């Protein structure tokens, strides 16, 4: 969630249309039968991206 808008992490276009910029804060809301697995995977993706951008 960013600025009151939501996107679906299954679609990069959905996330890009939120308009968040570098340095903005987003809230992740993960819900569903595989939410624990999805949370682990999202943490890994975010961590890898942070390392690449440093």
C-alpha positions in Angstrom: 0.0 0.0 0.0 1.3 3.4 -0.9 -0.5 6.7 -0.4 -3.8 5.0 0.2 -3.5 2.9 -3.0 -2.9 -0.8 -3.3 -1.2 -2.9 -5.8 -0.8 -6.6 -6.5 2.8 -7.9 -6.1 2.0 -10.6 -8.7 2.2 -7.8 -11.3 5.1 -5.4 -11.5 3.0 -3.0 -13.5 0.5 -2.9 -10.6 3.2 -1.9 -8.3 4.8 0.7 -10.6 1.4 2.5 -11.1 1.4 3.2 -7.4 3.9 6.0 -8.1 6.2 5.4 -5.2 9.7 6.9 -5.6 13.1 6.0 -4.2 13.1 6.7 -0.4 9.3 6.4 -0.1 7.8 4.0 2.5 5.3 1.3 1.4 3.3 -1.0 3.6 3.2 -4.7 2.6 0.0 -6.6 3.3 0.2 -10.3 2.6 -2.9 -12.4 2.9 -3.8 -15.8 1.7 -3.2 -19.5 2.2 0.5 -19.1 1.3 1.1 -15.8 3.2 4.0 -17.2 5.3 5.9 -18.4 2.2 5.1 -15.1 0.4 6.4 -13.0 3.3 9.7 -14.9 3.3 10.0 -14.5 -0.5 9.2 -10.8 -0.4 11.8 -10.2 2.3 14.4 -12.0 0.2 13.5 -10.0 -2.9 13.6 -6.7 -1.0 16.8 -7.5 0.7 18.5 -8.5 -2.6 17.3 -5.2 -4.2 18.7 -3.1 -1.3 22.0 -4.8 -1.7 22.1 -4.2 -5.4 21.3 -0.5 -5.0 24.0 0.2 -2.4 
